[in-house]
Amino acid sequence: MPRSAPCTASTAPEQLAADFRDAMRRVASSVTLITTRDAQGAPHGMAASAVIPVSMDPPSILVAVNRNSGLHPTLSAEGRFCVNL
């Protein structure tokens, strides 16, 4: 894939946006599965690409779940989940 010219102060916003999109497509990212079970035992889950380590002591991570996601109601009701790395 050909590389574009370096960005400068005079680079057009459209070109800068295109270069940024191109660069972000090359960033390696893992996908983490967040799973839980509802009160009847049925499994629920979602894929999360933004899981952030917060602390080593105690071991803590941050997972952001949108309130509009299908997992949110079950996750809120059950209060327990599993992070599958």
Summary of the structure (lengths in Angstrom):
residues: 85
radius of gyration: 19.1
end to end distance: 31.3
largest distance: 59.6
contacts: 158
relative contact order: 0.19
helix: 24%
strand: 31%
